[in-house]
Amino acid sequence: MSTDVEMSPAGFGTESCELFLGVGHNSSFGSDVSRLITEEDLIDCVFITCDEERVGKVPASRLIEYLFSTVADIGPERQHDLDDLALLLDPDGTNVLIDLETYRQGIAEWIKELRDRSDEYAAFMLCHGTTQVDVVKIL
């Protein structure tokens, strides 16, 4: 293990990101992770992992591809969520280079949209007295 550990702006080391995300290490939580990881840490870890050249900018497509690969069991009905993120990060589809702050802003907006949609769905279900089982029967 290298003693020269690159740190994220939040102070989270590259090696810790790799350990947590399962990149090149045993992905189990071991003694190397000394604190609970926050949502912000995880967001930074994805960026740091995708910044292979360590230049502080990552192609939008690399971030989306990485996220897609980490949720291998994603169904086609959830693919649109990642497509939405791609549009937030790269609206023109030119595979722009994204810095950490732009990535943080885009992913924060995306997460908020996902949570809002989830809340709207739950409210709809409650208002209409429909359970998830009823929806499955309808489909």
N, C-alpha and C positions, 0 to 999 in steps of 0.2 A: 504494500500500500504506500503510495506516494505521500511525502510530507508536505509537498507543495499543493495545497488544496485551494482551488479557485472558489471565491465566495460570491454569492449573489448579493445584490444590494441589501437584502434583508439579513445577510450574514449566514445564509444556508450554503454549505459547501457542495461543490460538484459531486464529490464522491458520495455524500449523503443522499443527493438527488438520485444518483445511479443506484444506490442501495435500495432506496424507497421505491423507485420505479422499476427495479429489477433489471437494470441495464448492466450487463457484464458482472453481476454479482448475484449471490443468493438473494432472492426477493423477499425472504422472510424477515420479519422484524426481529433483529437481534440486538445485542448490546451496543452496536455502533450507532443506533438511533437513540439519542439521549433525552429527547423530548417529543411531545406530541407534535405532529405536523399540522399546520394550519392550512386552510384553503389557499391562502396567499402563498405559502411555501410550495404547495403542490403546483400552483399556477407557474411560479418561478421555475420550479424543477423541470416542467415540460419545456419551457423556453431554453433553459440552460442545456438540457439534454439535446435539443434540436440545434443549438448553436455549436455545431461540431468544429467550426474553424475558430471559435472563441473571439469573434469580431464584434459581438453585440448586436448583430442583425441576422435575421433568419428569413428565408423565403417563406411566404405565406403557405405555399403548398406543402412544405416540409412539416410545418406545424399541424396542418390538417391531416396529412398522411400519418403522422405519428399518433395523433389522437385517435384516428380511425383504427390503427393497428393495436392500440391498447384496449380497445373495446371490441375484440374480435367477435363477440357474440351479438353485435349490433344487428338488428333486423332492418330490412328495407324501410320500415315505417319510421325508424329513428335516423336513417341516413339524412333526411331533410334537416335535422337539427345541426349536423356538421356542415351541410350546405349553407345553412343560415350563418354559421360562424365564418365560413369562407367568404361570404358576401360582406360581412362586417369587417373582416381583416383586409380584404382585397376586392373592393366593390367593382373595379374595372376588369378583374380577372387577368391582370398582367403579371401575376406572381411577384408582387412587390416585396422588397426587403423590409422587415418589420423589426423595430427596436423593442426592447423590453417594456417600456412605458406604453407604447402604442398597443402592444399585445395585451398588457394588463387591462387597459381601457376597453379594448374590444371583447376580451373574454369576460370581463365584469358585466358588460352590457348583455352579452349572450346568456350568461348565467341568470341574470335578472329576467330576461325574456322567457327562458325555460321555466323558471320558478313561477312567473306570472301566469304562463299557460297552464302549468300544473294546478295552480290555485283556482284558475277559472274553470278547469275541468272538474275539480273537486266541488266547487260551488254549484256547477250545473248538475252534478250527480245528486247533491243534497237537495237542491230546489225541486228536482223532478222525481225525487224518491226512487231514483234508479241506483241499483248496486252495480258493482263491476260484473258480477255474475249475470245480471240482466243484460248488460251491454254485450257480453260474450254470447249469450243466447240469441240476441238480435242479429249479431254478425253471423 
